[in-house]
Each structure stands twice: as structure tokens, then as C-alpha cells.
Amino acid sequence: MKTFFVSISIGILVVAVSVFYTYRLEKVSDSLVSDNKELIEVLENDDFESAEKIAEKMGDYINKKKTVLAIFVNHEDLDKIEFAMAELRGYVECRIKADAISKCVSLDVLLRHM
């Protein structure tokens, strides 16, 4: 009987960790996707000052949540997101609108895949 309760406890623990994992990852992903959409809108209006602030905010948020992401996300996917953010920031700083929007679209795919 003791083994049964231990098994049930482990099962409950696995489900609880899975729910927590899904919630945290979805929260981070939704926040970044929302910021990315806002960035696209700002870029379409040629407001590069605001775009720089949003891109910086996204980069800082990724760095802040890197520990959580590293635990739950494939490291290759996390690297791809970081590289895309670095490219995006470069395009925004150089005011290359078409490439910045293109990178936002590819970043959106990576963030939703996360």
C-alpha cells in the first residue's frame, strides 16, 4: 500500500511540474510575441526610436528569463532566438526597415515554436 501512495505522489508531482512548466513557458512566449507584434507596427510607421526601445526591452526580457528558458527550451532554439534578436537590434539601429520587419517575422516563428 505504501508503494501505491508513493507512486500516486510521484504522478501528482509530475503533473504539477508539467503544468508549471507549461504556464511559465507560455507566459514568456506570449509576452515576447506581443512585444514582437508591437515592434512590427512601430517599424511599419518608421518610428525607429520606439523600435530600438522595444527591441532592447525584448532582449533584456530574454536575458532575464534565460534561466527559465534554458531549463525548458532546447538550447539550439534558444540560441536561434538570441541570434535573431541580435540581428534584429542591428537592423533597427541601422534603420533598415525591410530587414528588421523580416527578422521580426522569423523571430515570431521561433517564439511560437518555443
C-alpha positions in Angstrom: 0.0 0.0 0.0 2.9 2.3 0.8 4.2 1.8 -2.8 0.9 2.8 -4.2 0.9 6.1 -2.3 4.4 6.8 -3.4 3.5 6.1 -7.0 0.5 8.4 -6.8 2.6 11.1 -5.1 5.2 10.9 -7.9 2.4 11.0 -10.5 0.9 14.1 -9.0 4.3 15.8 -8.8 5.0 15.1 -12.5 1.6 16.6 -13.4 2.2 19.6 -11.2 5.7 20.3 -12.7 4.3 19.9 -16.2 1.5 22.4 -15.5 4.0 24.8 -14.0 6.4 24.4 -16.9 3.7 25.0 -19.5 2.4 28.1 -17.7 5.8 29.7 -17.3 6.9 29.0 -20.9 3.6 30.2 -22.3 3.8 33.4 -20.2 7.3 34.2 -21.5 6.4 33.3 -25.1 3.2 35.3 -25.1 5.0 38.4 -23.7 7.7 38.2 -26.4 5.2 37.6 -29.2 3.2 40.6 -28.1 6.3 42.8 -28.0 7.3 41.5 -31.4 3.9 42.4 -32.9 4.2 45.9 -31.3 7.7 46.2 -32.8 6.4 45.3 -36.3 3.7 48.0 -36.0 6.3 50.6 -34.9 8.7 49.7 -37.7 5.9 50.0 -40.3 5.3 53.5 -39.0 9.1 54.3 -39.4 9.4 55.1 -35.6 12.9 53.7 -35.1 13.4 55.3 -31.7 10.5 53.4 -30.3 11.6 50.3 -32.2 15.0 50.5 -30.5 13.4 50.7 -27.1 11.1 47.7 -27.8 14.0 45.6 -29.2 16.1 46.5 -26.2 13.2 45.6 -23.8 12.8 42.2 -25.6 16.5 41.5 -25.4 16.6 42.4 -21.7 13.5 40.2 -21.0 15.1 37.2 -22.8 18.3 37.7 -20.8 16.2 38.0 -17.6 14.3 34.8 -18.4 17.2 32.9 -19.8 17.5 30.6 -16.8 13.8 29.6 -17.1 14.2 29.2 -20.9 17.4 27.2 -20.6 15.7 24.7 -18.4 12.6 24.2 -20.6 13.7 25.1 -24.2 16.0 23.3 -26.5 19.4 25.1 -26.3 19.6 25.3 -30.1 16.2 27.0 -30.2 17.3 29.5 -27.5 20.5 30.2 -29.4 18.5 30.9 -32.6 16.2 33.3 -30.7 19.2 35.1 -29.3 20.9 35.3 -32.7 17.7 36.6 -34.3 17.4 39.2 -31.6 21.0 40.4 -32.1 20.3 40.7 -35.9 17.1 42.5 -35.3 18.7 45.0 -33.0 21.4 45.6 -35.6 18.8 46.2 -38.3 16.8 48.6 -36.1 19.9 50.6 -35.1 20.9 50.9 -38.7 17.3 51.8 -39.6 17.0 49.0 -42.2 13.2 48.7 -42.1 12.7 45.8 -44.6 15.3 43.5 -43.0 14.1 44.4 -39.4 10.5 43.5 -40.3 11.6 40.3 -42.0 13.7 39.4 -38.9 10.6 40.1 -36.7 8.6 37.7 -38.8 11.2 35.0 -38.5 11.5 35.7 -34.8 7.7 35.3 -34.4 8.0 31.8 -35.8 10.8 31.0 -33.4 8.9 32.4 -30.4 5.7 30.5 -31.3 7.8 27.3 -31.8 9.2 27.7 -28.3 
